[in-house]
């Protein structure tokens, strides 16, 4: 499985190719799926460009993307979008248009309560386990572990020379990951080394402008579709 991460915390300052509005997200998603992506991960924005979990941001983004593609679509619930854990819970409960899945970073305050709420709403949970945090230990002890959709193993080491080693360390910390599938990915300079490792290990992965602005050869990516196509051509396919 190759997920495309459309925009993340990028802004217009990162280039015109970063999709922010619902229409731009939908167009980018359609192009990426045509290039081979099998899932979509998005950070919805308000009209002024701020990341938000408000139904007025999440709903239009999901509806626009679903009008163009027929693959699962997920959203972030990162604490930076809504720092108050109680407010995050209420935001999720208020969604009238719901994503197929949502990523929950297990090291963040209120993660388990949010994951439980999402599961009660029949929204799949990606358990985001970041390298360099206590997320793996918390997940190992969580009663929700066997219920999550997958583990999103996020290698935050941006150094291309050490990212693969960091990825192997994170996977060792995760062990059998409570029997759940693992999606392994890196970011910035670590994106392509970790993606290559995921291919060798037969793990799902992701790529997109959220994780990197550069192609494997170091050239600037013009779109999410170009990143997806480059990943598949060089390192794919993925299970």
ROTI-216658 format. One record per residue: residue number from 1; residue in three letters; x, y, z of N, C-alpha, C in turn. Coordinates in Angstrom, 2 decimals, always signed. Example, Ala and Ser with C-alpha at 12.3 -4.5 7.8 and 13.67 -1.06 7.14 Angstrom:
BEGIN
 num residuo      nx      ny      nz     cax     cay     caz      cx      cy      cz
   1     Ala  +13.19   -5.69   +7.80  +12.30   -4.50   +7.80  +13.20   -3.30   +7.80
   2     Ser  +12.85   -2.25   +7.08  +13.67   -1.06   +7.14  +12.90   +0.03   +7.87
***
This chain:
BEGIN
 num residuo      nx      ny      nz     cax     cay     caz      cx      cy      cz
   1     Unk   +0.84   -1.19   +0.00   +0.00   +0.00   +0.00   +0.88   +1.25   +0.00
   2     Unk   +0.60   +2.15   -0.89   +1.33   +3.41   -0.98   +0.36   +4.55   -0.74
   3     Unk   +0.50   +5.19   +0.40   -0.33   +6.32   +0.77   +0.33   +7.60   +0.26
   4     Unk   -0.46   +8.55   -0.20   +0.08   +9.86   -0.54   -0.30  +10.84   +0.56
   5     Unk   +0.70  +11.58   +1.04   +0.47  +12.60   +2.08   +0.54  +13.97   +1.39
   6     Unk   -0.61  +14.56   +1.17   -0.73  +15.66   +0.21   -0.04  +16.95   +0.61
   7     Unk   -0.17  +17.35   +1.90   +0.31  +18.69   +2.23   +0.96  +18.83   +3.61
   8     Unk   +0.51  +18.09   +4.60   +1.08  +18.20   +5.92   +1.04  +19.62   +6.45
   9     Unk   +2.14  +20.04   +7.07   +2.21  +21.38   +7.65   +2.86  +22.38   +6.70
  10     Unk   +3.01  +21.99   +5.44   +3.57  +22.91   +4.45   +2.63  +24.09   +4.23
  11     Unk   +3.19  +25.16   +3.69   +2.41  +26.35   +3.35   +2.71  +26.75   +1.92
  12     Unk   +2.07  +27.80   +1.47   +2.33  +28.30   +0.14   +3.77  +28.72   -0.06
  13     Unk   +4.47  +29.01   +1.04   +5.88  +29.39   +0.93   +6.74  +28.23   +0.47
  14     Unk   +6.21  +27.00   +0.57   +6.96  +25.82   +0.15   +6.79  +25.53   -1.34
  15     Unk   +6.00  +26.35   -2.03   +5.85  +26.18   -3.47   +4.41  +26.08   -3.90
  16     Unk   +4.18  +26.42   -5.14   +2.81  +26.42   -5.67   +2.23  +25.02   -5.77
  17     Unk   +3.07  +24.00   -5.75   +2.57  +22.64   -5.88   +1.92  +22.10   -4.63
  18     Unk   +2.09  +22.77   -3.48   +1.50  +22.29   -2.23   +0.01  +22.62   -2.22
  19     Unk   -0.87  +21.61   -2.19   -2.31  +21.88   -2.24   -2.85  +22.28   -0.86
  20     Unk   -3.65  +23.31   -0.82   -4.20  +23.80   +0.44   -5.73  +23.86   +0.42
  21     Unk   -6.31  +24.41   -0.63   -7.77  +24.54   -0.71   -8.39  +23.19   -1.03
  22     Unk   -9.69  +23.02   -0.73  -10.36  +21.76   -1.10  -10.21  +21.39   -2.57
  23     Unk  -10.35  +22.38   -3.44  -10.23  +22.09   -4.88   -8.82  +21.64   -5.24
  24     Unk   -7.82  +22.30   -4.66   -6.44  +21.92   -4.95   -6.12  +20.56   -4.36
  25     Unk   -6.63  +20.26   -3.18   -6.42  +18.95   -2.56   -7.04  +17.85   -3.42
  26     Unk   -8.24  +18.10   -3.92   -8.94  +17.11   -4.74   -8.18  +16.85   -6.04
  27     Unk   -7.72  +17.90   -6.66   -6.96  +17.75   -7.91   -5.66  +16.98   -7.67
  28     Unk   -4.96  +17.35   -6.61   -3.70  +16.67   -6.31   -3.92  +15.21   -5.95
  29     Unk   -4.99  +14.94   -5.20   -5.31  +13.55   -4.84   -5.61  +12.72   -6.08
  30     Unk   -6.39  +13.28   -6.99   -6.75  +12.55   -8.20   -5.50  +12.23   -9.03
  31     Unk   -4.60  +13.20   -9.14   -3.37  +12.98   -9.90   -2.50  +11.92   -9.23
  32     Unk   -2.42  +11.97   -7.90   -1.59  +11.00   -7.18   -2.15   +9.59   -7.27
  33     Unk   -3.47   +9.46   -7.18   -4.09   +8.15   -7.31   -3.90   +7.60   -8.73
  34     Unk   -4.01   +8.47   -9.71   -3.76   +8.04  -11.09   -2.32   +7.57  -11.26
  35     Unk   -1.41   +8.14  -10.48   +0.01   +7.76  -10.56   +0.31   +6.49   -9.77
  36     Unk   -0.66   +6.02   -8.95   -0.46   +4.76   -8.24   -0.71   +4.77   -6.75
  37     Unk   -1.03   +5.91   -6.15   -1.34   +5.95   -4.72   -2.64   +5.20   -4.44
  38     Unk   -2.69   +4.53   -3.30   -3.88   +3.74   -2.97   -4.62   +4.26   -1.75
  39     Unk   -4.10   +5.28   -1.10   -4.76   +5.97   +0.00   -4.32   +7.42   +0.00
  40     Unk   -5.12   +8.26   +0.67   -4.82   +9.69   +0.74   -4.83  +10.13   +2.20
  41     Unk   -3.80  +10.90   +2.58   -3.72  +11.50   +3.92   -3.62  +13.01   +3.73
  42     Unk   -4.44  +13.76   +4.47   -4.52  +15.20   +4.24   -4.61  +15.96   +5.55
  43     Unk   -4.10  +17.19   +5.53   -4.25  +18.13   +6.63   -5.21  +19.23   +6.16
  44     Unk   -6.49  +19.17   +6.54   -7.46  +20.19   +6.08   -7.09  +21.59   +6.57
  45     Unk   -7.48  +22.57   +5.79   -7.18  +23.97   +6.09   -8.47  +24.81   +6.13
  46     Unk   -8.40  +25.88   +6.90   -9.45  +26.90   +6.86   -9.25  +27.73   +5.59
  47     Unk  -10.23  +28.55   +5.21  -10.04  +29.39   +4.02   -8.81  +30.29   +4.09
  48     Unk   -8.37  +30.64   +5.31   -7.17  +31.48   +5.42   -5.89  +30.67   +5.49
  49     Unk   -6.00  +29.33   +5.37   -4.82  +28.50   +5.25   -4.32  +27.85   +6.52
  50     Unk   -5.03  +28.01   +7.64   -4.60  +27.41   +8.90   -5.09  +25.97   +9.02
  51     Unk   -4.24  +25.08   +9.52   -4.68  +23.71   +9.78   -5.78  +23.72  +10.83
  52     Unk   -6.78  +22.86  +10.63   -7.91  +22.87  +11.54   -8.62  +21.54  +11.53
  53     Unk   -9.18  +21.17  +12.70  -10.03  +20.00  +12.83  -11.50  +20.39  +12.83
  54     Unk  -11.79  +21.65  +12.59  -13.17  +22.11  +12.53  -13.93  +21.39  +11.42
  55     Unk  -15.20  +21.04  +11.66  -15.98  +20.43  +10.58  -16.08  +21.32   +9.35
  56     Unk  -15.92  +22.62   +9.53  -15.98  +23.54   +8.39  -14.72  +23.48   +7.54
  57     Unk  -13.67  +22.86   +8.07  -12.45  +22.62   +7.28  -12.39  +21.18   +6.82
  58     Unk  -12.68  +20.25   +7.72  -12.58  +18.82   +7.41  -13.61  +18.42   +6.36
  59     Unk  -14.86  +18.83   +6.54  -15.94  +18.42   +5.64  -15.69  +18.79   +4.19
  60     Unk  -15.44  +20.06   +3.87  -15.22  +20.44   +2.47  -14.02  +19.74   +1.84
  61     Unk  -12.95  +19.54   +2.62  -11.78  +18.86   +2.07  -12.13  +17.42   +1.70
  62     Unk  -12.79  +16.71   +2.62  -13.14  +15.31   +2.35  -14.11  +15.19   +1.19
  63     Unk  -15.11  +16.05   +1.16  -16.10  +15.98   +0.07  -15.46  +16.24   -1.28
  64     Unk  -14.57  +17.22   -1.34  -13.92  +17.53   -2.61  -13.04  +16.37   -3.08
  65     Unk  -12.28  +15.79   -2.16  -11.40  +14.68   -2.54  -12.22  +13.46   -2.96
  66     Unk  -13.27  +13.15   -2.21  -14.09  +11.97   -2.53  -14.86  +12.12   -3.82
  67     Unk  -15.05  +13.34   -4.25  -15.70  +13.55   -5.55  -14.77  +13.19   -6.71
  68     Unk  -13.48  +13.06   -6.42  -12.51  +12.79   -7.47  -11.86  +11.41   -7.38
  69     Unk  -11.83  +10.81   -6.19  -11.15   +9.52   -6.04  -12.03   +8.55   -5.26
  70     Unk  -11.76   +7.26   -5.43  -12.51   +6.21   -4.73  -11.55   +5.37   -3.90
  71     Unk  -10.72   +6.01   -3.12   -9.79   +5.33   -2.22  -10.01   +5.89   -0.82
  72     Unk   -9.55   +5.18   +0.22   -9.71   +5.70   +1.58   -8.99   +7.03   +1.76
  73     Unk   -9.64   +7.93   +2.52   -9.09   +9.26   +2.78   -9.02   +9.47   +4.28
  74     Unk   -7.85   +9.86   +4.77   -7.66  +10.09   +6.19   -7.15  +11.48   +6.49
  75     Unk   -7.28  +11.89   +7.75   -6.85  +13.21   +8.18   -5.92  +13.11   +9.38
  76     Unk   -5.21  +14.18   +9.63   -4.39  +14.28  +10.83   -5.26  +14.67  +12.03
  77     Unk   -4.79  +14.36  +13.23   -5.36  +14.93  +14.45   -4.23  +15.50  +15.30
  78     Unk   -3.11  +15.87  +14.67   -1.95  +16.35  +15.39   -2.29  +17.43  +16.40
  79     Unk   -1.64  +17.38  +17.55   -1.95  +18.31  +18.63   -1.75  +19.76  +18.23
  80     Unk   -0.90  +20.02  +17.24   -0.68  +21.41  +16.82   -1.93  +22.00  +16.17
  81     Unk   -2.84  +21.14  +15.67   -4.06  +21.66  +15.06   -5.07  +22.13  +16.10
  82     Unk   -5.01  +21.53  +17.29   -5.89  +21.89  +18.40   -5.19  +21.45  +19.68
  83     Unk   -4.45  +22.36  +20.34   -3.62  +21.97  +21.49   -4.38  +21.40  +22.68
  84     Unk   -5.61  +21.78  +22.88   -6.37  +21.31  +24.03   -6.96  +19.93  +23.74
  85     Unk   -6.56  +18.89  +24.49   -7.06  +17.53  +24.22   -8.58  +17.43  +24.26
  86     Unk   -9.22  +18.13  +25.20  -10.69  +18.08  +25.28  -11.32  +18.69  +24.04
  87     Unk  -10.77  +19.80  +23.58  -11.28  +20.43  +22.37  -11.10  +19.53  +21.15
  88     Unk   -9.98  +18.79  +21.11   -9.77  +17.85  +20.00  -10.86  +16.78  +19.98
  89     Unk  -11.19  +16.27  +21.15  -12.27  +15.28  +21.23  -13.57  +15.84  +20.69
  90     Unk  -13.89  +17.05  +21.09  -15.15  +17.67  +20.65  -15.14  +17.94  +19.16
  91     Unk  -14.00  +18.32  +18.63  -13.91  +18.54  +17.19  -14.23  +17.25  +16.44
  92     Unk  -13.62  +16.15  +16.85  -13.87  +14.87  +16.17  -15.34  +14.48  +16.26
  93     Unk  -15.92  +14.67  +17.42  -17.33  +14.31  +17.59  -18.25  +15.17  +16.73
  94     Unk  -17.80  +16.37  +16.40  -18.64  +17.30  +15.64  -18.56  +17.10  +14.13
  95     Unk  -17.68  +16.20  +13.66  -17.55  +16.01  +12.22  -18.84  +15.42  +11.65
  96     Unk  -19.45  +16.13  +10.75  -20.63  +15.59  +10.05  -20.20  +14.78   +8.83
  97     Unk  -19.07  +15.14   +8.26  -18.46  +14.35   +7.19  -17.21  +13.72   +7.81
  98     Unk  -17.18  +12.41   +7.87  -16.12  +11.72   +8.60  -15.10  +11.09   +7.66
  99     Unk  -13.85  +11.13   +8.05  -12.80  +10.47   +7.25  -12.89   +8.96   +7.41
 100     Unk  -12.24   +8.25   +6.51  -12.17   +6.79   +6.64  -11.23   +6.41   +7.79
 101     Unk  -10.20   +7.22   +8.01   -9.27   +6.97   +9.10   -8.66   +8.30   +9.53
 102     Unk   -8.05   +8.29  +10.71   -7.37   +9.47  +11.21   -6.11   +9.03  +11.93
 103     Unk   -5.04   +9.79  +11.79   -3.80   +9.46  +12.49   -3.82  +10.12  +13.87
 104     Unk   -3.41   +9.34  +14.88   -3.35   +9.82  +16.26   -1.93   +9.58  +16.76
 105     Unk   -1.24  +10.65  +17.12   +0.14  +10.52  +17.57   +0.15  +10.10  +19.04
 106     Unk   +0.64   +8.87  +19.28   +0.46   +8.23  +20.57   +1.24   +8.91  +21.70
 107     Unk   +2.24   +9.72  +21.36   +3.00  +10.40  +22.41   +2.35  +11.70  +22.85
 108     Unk   +1.31  +12.15  +22.15   +0.68  +13.43  +22.46   -0.34  +13.30  +23.59
 109     Unk   -0.54  +14.35  +24.37   -1.54  +14.30  +25.44   -2.94  +13.99  +24.90
 110     Unk   -3.64  +13.10  +25.59   -5.01  +12.78  +25.19   -5.14  +11.82  +24.03
 111     Unk   -4.02  +11.20  +23.62   -4.05  +10.35  +22.42   -5.02   +9.18  +22.57
 112     Unk   -4.95   +8.47  +23.69   -5.81   +7.29  +23.84   -7.28   +7.66  +23.91
 113     Unk   -7.59   +8.75  +24.58   -8.99   +9.18  +24.65   -9.51   +9.55  +23.26
 114     Unk   -8.67  +10.22  +22.49   -9.08  +10.59  +21.13   -9.24   +9.35  +20.26
 115     Unk   -8.29   +8.42  +20.35   -8.38   +7.19  +19.56   -9.65   +6.42  +19.91
 116     Unk   -9.97   +6.35  +21.20  -11.19   +5.64  +21.62  -12.43   +6.31  +21.03
 117     Unk  -12.45   +7.65  +21.03  -13.59   +8.37  +20.47  -13.72   +8.09  +18.97
 118     Unk  -12.61   +8.11  +18.26  -12.65   +7.84  +16.82  -13.15   +6.43  +16.54
 119     Unk  -12.67   +5.47  +17.29  -13.12   +4.09  +17.10  -14.61   +3.97  +17.38
 120     Unk  -15.11   +4.67  +18.38  -16.55   +4.65  +18.67  -17.35   +5.24  +17.52
 121     Unk  -16.72   +6.14  +16.76  -17.38   +6.76  +15.61  -17.17   +5.94  +14.33
 122     Unk  -16.58   +4.75  +14.45  -16.29   +3.89  +13.31  -15.31   +4.54  +12.33
 123     Unk  -14.40   +5.32  +12.87  -13.30   +5.90  +12.09  -12.04   +5.10  +12.40
 124     Unk  -11.37   +4.60  +11.38  -10.15   +3.86  +11.59   -9.06   +4.73  +12.20
 125     Unk   -8.22   +4.13  +13.01   -7.16   +4.87  +13.69   -5.79   +4.38  +13.22
 126     Unk   -4.99   +5.32  +12.72   -3.58   +5.07  +12.48   -2.84   +5.50  +13.74
 127     Unk   -2.21   +4.56  +14.41   -1.46   +4.89  +15.62   -0.10   +5.44  +15.21
 128     Unk   +0.05   +6.75  +15.30   +1.30   +7.39  +14.92   +2.35   +7.21  +16.00
 129     Unk   +3.37   +6.43  +15.70   +4.47   +6.18  +16.65   +5.72   +6.85  +16.09
 130     Unk   +6.12   +7.94  +16.71   +7.27   +8.71  +16.23   +8.55   +8.20  +16.85
 131     Unk   +9.59   +8.15  +16.05  +10.91   +7.83  +16.61  +11.32   +8.94  +17.57
 132     Unk  +12.12   +8.57  +18.57  +12.59   +9.57  +19.52  +11.58   +9.98  +20.56
 133     Unk  +10.44   +9.26  +20.65   +9.42   +9.55  +21.67   +9.13   +8.26  +22.44
 134     Unk   +8.26   +8.38  +23.44   +7.85   +7.19  +24.19   +6.59   +6.57  +23.59
 135     Unk   +6.27   +6.93  +22.34   +5.06   +6.44  +21.71   +4.99   +4.93  +21.63
 136     Unk   +6.11   +4.26  +21.31   +6.10   +2.80  +21.18   +5.77   +2.14  +22.52
 137     Unk   +6.35   +2.64  +23.61   +6.08   +2.07  +24.92   +4.63   +2.30  +25.32
 138     Unk   +4.11   +3.48  +25.05   +2.71   +3.76  +25.38   +1.77   +2.86  +24.58
 139     Unk   +2.11   +2.68  +23.30   +1.26   +1.84  +22.45   +1.29   +0.39  +22.92
 140     Unk   +2.46   -0.07  +23.34   +2.58   -1.46  +23.81   +1.69   -1.71  +25.02
 141     Unk   +1.44   -0.68  +25.82   +0.64   -0.84  +27.03   -0.82   -0.49  +26.82
 142     Unk   -1.18   -0.02  +25.64   -2.54   +0.47  +25.42   -3.53   -0.65  +25.14
 143     Unk   -4.69   -0.64  +25.79   -5.73   -1.64  +25.49   -6.33   -1.45  +24.10
 144     Unk   -6.07   -0.30  +23.49   -6.61   -0.04  +22.15   -5.73   -0.61  +21.05
 145     Unk   -4.52   -1.06  +21.39   -3.58   -1.52  +20.38   -4.15   -2.50  +19.36
 146     Unk   -4.83   -3.56  +19.81   -5.34   -4.54  +18.85   -6.47   -4.02  +17.97
 147     Unk   -7.01   -2.84  +18.29   -8.17   -2.33  +17.56   -7.81   -1.31  +16.48
 148     Unk   -6.57   -0.83  +16.47   -6.25   +0.22  +15.51   -6.16   -0.37  +14.10
 149     Unk   -6.33   +0.50  +13.13   -6.26   +0.09  +11.73   -4.85   -0.34  +11.36
 150     Unk   -3.88   +0.46  +11.78   -2.48   +0.18  +11.50   -1.62   +1.02  +12.41
 151     Unk   -0.33   +0.69  +12.41   +0.67   +1.52  +13.08   +1.37   +2.36  +12.03
 152     Unk   +1.41   +3.67  +12.26   +2.10   +4.59  +11.37   +3.46   +4.88  +12.00
 153     Unk   +4.48   +4.16  +11.57   +5.82   +4.30  +12.14   +6.52   +5.46  +11.46
 154     Unk   +6.67   +6.57  +12.20   +7.17   +7.81  +11.64   +8.62   +8.05  +12.07
 155     Unk   +9.53   +7.99  +11.13  +10.95   +8.20  +11.41  +11.24   +9.69  +11.25
 156     Unk  +11.49  +10.35  +12.36  +11.66  +11.81  +12.34  +13.10  +12.24  +12.10
 157     Unk  +14.00  +11.29  +11.93  +15.41  +11.59  +11.65  +15.52  +12.06  +10.20
 158     Unk  +15.89  +13.33   +9.95  +15.95  +13.83   +8.58  +17.28  +13.59   +7.87
 159     Unk  +18.22  +12.94   +8.55  +19.55  +12.73   +7.98  +19.55  +11.49   +7.08
 160     Unk  +19.82  +11.65   +5.79  +19.79  +10.50   +4.89  +20.82   +9.42   +5.24
 161     Unk  +21.85   +9.79   +5.98  +22.88   +8.82   +6.34  +22.50   +7.97   +7.55
 162     Unk  +21.59   +8.44   +8.37  +21.24   +7.72   +9.60  +19.78   +7.34   +9.69
 163     Unk  +18.94   +7.80   +8.75  +17.50   +7.57   +8.85  +17.14   +6.08   +8.81
 164     Unk  +17.85   +5.30   +7.98  +17.53   +3.87   +7.92  +17.82   +3.21   +9.27
 165     Unk  +18.92   +3.54   +9.89  +19.23   +2.99  +11.20  +18.17   +3.39  +12.23
 166     Unk  +17.73   +4.65  +12.15  +16.68   +5.11  +13.06  +15.39   +4.34  +12.82
 167     Unk  +15.10   +4.03  +11.55  +13.91   +3.27  +11.22  +13.98   +1.86  +11.80
 168     Unk  +15.12   +1.23  +11.69  +15.27   -0.13  +12.23  +15.13   -0.12  +13.76
 169     Unk  +15.64   +0.93  +14.40  +15.50   +1.04  +15.85  +14.03   +1.18  +16.23
 170     Unk  +13.30   +2.02  +15.49  +11.87   +2.20  +15.77  +11.10   +0.89  +15.57
 171     Unk  +11.40   +0.18  +14.51  +10.71   -1.09  +14.26  +11.00   -2.09  +15.38
 172     Unk  +12.24   -2.08  +15.88  +12.58   -2.97  +16.99  +11.78   -2.60  +18.24
 173     Unk  +11.61   -1.31  +18.49  +10.83   -0.86  +19.63   +9.37   -1.28  +19.50
 174     Unk   +8.88   -1.30  +18.27   +7.48   -1.69  +18.04   +7.26   -3.19  +18.14
 175     Unk   +8.31   -3.96  +17.95   +8.16   -5.41  +18.00   +7.15   -5.89  +16.98
 176     Unk   +6.21   -6.69  +17.43   +5.17   -7.21  +16.54   +4.03   -6.22  +16.34
 177     Unk   +4.15   -5.02  +16.94   +3.16   -3.94  +16.76   +1.75   -4.38  +17.08
 178     Unk   +1.64   -5.23  +18.12   +0.34   -5.72  +18.59   -0.44   -6.44  +17.49
 179     Unk   +0.26   -6.97  +16.52   -0.39   -7.71  +15.45   -1.02   -6.85  +14.38
 180     Unk   -0.77   -5.55  +14.40   -1.37   -4.65  +13.41   -0.41   -4.41  +12.25
 181     Unk   -0.94   -4.10  +11.06   -0.06   -3.75   +9.94   +0.75   -2.50  +10.26
 182     Unk   +1.91   -2.39   +9.65   +2.80   -1.24   +9.86   +3.00   -0.49   +8.55
 183     Unk   +2.82   +0.82   +8.62   +3.19   +1.71   +7.51   +4.43   +2.47   +7.98
 184     Unk   +5.53   +2.29   +7.28   +6.81   +2.90   +7.66   +7.14   +4.03   +6.70
 185     Unk   +7.47   +5.20   +7.27   +7.86   +6.31   +6.39   +8.83   +7.24   +7.10
 186     Unk   +9.57   +8.01   +6.30  +10.49   +9.00   +6.82  +10.07  +10.39   +6.40
 187     Unk  +10.92  +11.36   +6.71  +10.61  +12.73   +6.33  +11.87  +13.48   +5.95
 188     Unk  +11.67  +14.51   +5.15  +12.76  +15.34   +4.65  +13.88  +14.46   +4.08
 189     Unk  +15.12  +14.64   +4.50  +16.22  +13.87   +3.92  +16.12  +12.38   +4.18
 190     Unk  +15.35  +11.98   +5.17  +15.18  +10.56   +5.47  +14.07   +9.88   +4.68
 191     Unk  +13.33  +10.64   +3.89  +12.17  +10.08   +3.20  +12.55   +8.90   +2.31
 192     Unk  +13.49   +9.10   +1.40  +13.77   +8.06   +0.42  +14.53   +6.88   +1.00
 193     Unk  +15.49   +7.07   +1.91  +16.11   +5.89   +2.53  +15.12   +5.03   +3.29
 194     Unk  +14.17   +5.65   +4.00  +13.20   +4.88   +4.77  +12.18   +4.23   +3.84
 195     Unk  +11.80   +4.92   +2.79  +10.87   +4.34   +1.82  +11.50   +3.12   +1.15
 196     Unk  +12.77   +3.22   +0.83  +13.48   +2.08   +0.23  +13.51   +0.90   +1.20
 197     Unk  +13.73   +1.17   +2.49  +13.74   +0.11   +3.49  +12.37   -0.53   +3.59
 198     Unk  +11.32   +0.28   +3.57   +9.96   -0.27   +3.63   +9.73   -1.25   +2.48
 199     Unk  +10.21   -0.90   +1.31  +10.07   -1.80   +0.17  +10.80   -3.11   +0.38
 200     Unk  +12.02   -3.03   +0.92  +12.79   -4.25   +1.15  +12.14   -5.13   +2.21
 201     Unk  +11.50   -4.51   +3.19  +10.88   -5.28   +4.28   +9.44   -5.70   +3.97
 202     Unk   +8.92   -5.26   +2.84   +7.55   -5.61   +2.49   +6.51   -4.89   +3.32
 203     Unk   +6.83   -3.67   +3.76   +5.90   -2.87   +4.56   +5.23   -1.81   +3.70
 204     Unk   +4.02   -1.44   +4.08   +3.36   -0.30   +3.45   +4.16   +0.96   +3.74
 205     Unk   +3.97   +1.99   +2.90   +4.70   +3.24   +3.10   +3.89   +4.39   +2.56
 206     Unk   +4.48   +5.56   +2.59   +3.80   +6.73   +2.03   +4.85   +7.70   +1.50
 207     Unk   +4.38   +8.61   +0.64   +5.24   +9.67   +0.13   +4.34  +10.82   -0.31
 208     Unk   +4.88  +12.00   -0.31   +4.11  +13.16   -0.73   +4.79  +14.43   -0.24
 209     Unk   +4.21  +15.55   -0.60   +4.82  +16.83   -0.27   +4.85  +17.11   +1.23
 210     Unk   +4.02  +16.43   +2.01   +4.15  +16.56   +3.47   +5.53  +16.10   +3.93
 211     Unk   +6.00  +15.00   +3.37   +7.25  +14.39   +3.84   +8.49  +14.95   +3.16
 212     Unk   +8.39  +15.27   +1.88   +9.57  +15.75   +1.17   +9.16  +16.62   -0.01
 213     Unk  +10.00  +17.57   -0.32   +9.81  +18.41   -1.50  +10.72  +17.98   -2.64
 214     Unk  +11.53  +16.93   -2.39  +12.55  +16.54   -3.34  +12.34  +15.14   -3.89
 215     Unk  +12.71  +14.93   -5.13  +12.69  +13.63   -5.77  +13.92  +12.82   -5.34
 216     Unk  +13.96  +11.53   -5.63  +15.12  +10.73   -5.22  +16.46  +11.25   -5.73
 217     Unk  +16.46  +11.90   -6.90  +17.71  +12.42   -7.45  +18.08  +13.80   -6.92
 218     Unk  +17.25  +14.33   -5.99  +17.53  +15.63   -5.41  +16.85  +16.79   -6.11
 219     Unk  +16.20  +16.52   -7.23  +15.49  +17.57   -7.92  +14.20  +17.94   -7.21
 220     Unk  +13.72  +19.13   -7.47  +12.50  +19.62   -6.83  +11.27  +18.94   -7.43
 221     Unk  +10.41  +18.40   -6.58   +9.18  +17.77   -7.05   +8.15  +18.84   -7.41
 222     Unk   +7.49  +18.64   -8.51   +6.47  +19.60   -8.92   +5.10  +19.27   -8.37
 223     Unk   +4.89  +18.02   -7.94   +3.56  +17.63   -7.49   +3.64  +16.35   -6.66
 224     Unk   +2.56  +16.05   -5.98   +2.46  +14.78   -5.27   +2.50  +13.61   -6.24
 225     Unk   +1.86  +13.76   -7.39   +1.85  +12.68   -8.38   +3.26  +12.34   -8.83
 226     Unk   +4.11  +13.36   -8.98   +5.48  +13.11   -9.41   +6.25  +12.32   -8.35
 227     Unk   +6.00  +12.62   -7.07   +6.65  +11.87   -5.99   +6.17  +10.43   -5.96
 228     Unk   +4.88  +10.23   -6.12   +4.32   +8.87   -6.12   +4.90   +8.07   -7.28
 229     Unk   +4.91   +8.66   -8.47   +5.44   +7.96   -9.64   +6.92   +7.63   -9.47
 230     Unk   +7.68   +8.56   -8.90   +9.11   +8.32   -8.70   +9.33   +7.21   -7.69
 231     Unk   +8.54   +7.19   -6.63   +8.68   +6.14   -5.63   +8.36   +4.77   -6.19
 232     Unk   +7.30   +4.68   -6.95   +6.92   +3.39   -7.54   +7.95   +2.93   -8.57
 233     Unk   +8.45   +3.86   -9.36   +9.41   +3.49  -10.41  +10.71   +2.99   -9.83
 234     Unk  +11.13   +3.58   -8.72  +12.44   +3.24   -8.17  +12.39   +2.15   -7.10
 235     Unk  +11.34   +2.15   -6.27  +11.34   +1.28   -5.11  +10.13   +0.36   -4.99
 236     Unk   +9.06   +0.61   -5.76   +7.83   -0.15   -5.62   +7.87   -1.45   -6.39
 237     Unk   +6.74   -2.18   -6.42   +5.49   -1.85   -5.73   +5.52   -2.26   -4.27
 238     Unk   +4.49   -1.81   -3.52   +4.36   -2.17   -2.12   +3.13   -3.04   -1.91
 239     Unk   +3.14   -3.83   -0.83   +1.98   -4.71   -0.57   +0.76   -3.89   -0.17
***
